[in-house]
Amino acid sequence: MDKPEDQHVDWFVYVLKSTTLSRTYVGVAVDPERRLRQHNGELVGGARSTRAGRPWGIVARYGPFLDQGEAQEIEAAVKRLRGAARLQWKPKVDVALDQAPKRRSS
């Protein structure tokens, strides 16, 4: 997908929960709703690990983030959590810099 350099794209981290299994899945996407449709098999391109457990629903969304790299850092932090903790993730503030991860203002 080509985009002009002056056009910004927001990135999101999302947490899915299976309605049939006791599982969650964490991912990153520009369009979490479209990505959910892929995970549920409505569109081509879902992750293999979400084939079992369909249908899935979005239970948490974090962002928007300024770029894919930042979203992937948050995705990794959320993936380290388990179960319900994934739904309650909060950014850690760097005391020295007094800054949380950069988020795009809405």
C-alpha positions, 0 to 999 in steps of 0.5 A: 500500500503506497501512501504519500509521504505527508499522509500519516497512518495511525497504528494500533495494538489490539487484543482479541478474545476467542468466544469458544476457547479460553485464549487471547491473541495480541496483534498490531494493525492500521485497521483493527476491524479489518484485521479482525475480519481476517482473523475470523476468516471473513477476509483472506490473511488471518494468522494461522494461530487464530484459526482455532478459536473462531470467532474472535472479538476485539476486547482491548485496543491501544493507540493510536501510535505514531508508527509501526515500530512503536506499535510493535514495541507496545505489542511485545509488552502486552504479549508478555502479559497473560490473560486479563492483564492484557486487557488492562495494560498501561504505559510505563512512564520513564521517570527520568524523562517523564514520558510515556510512549508517544501517542498521536493526539486525537 
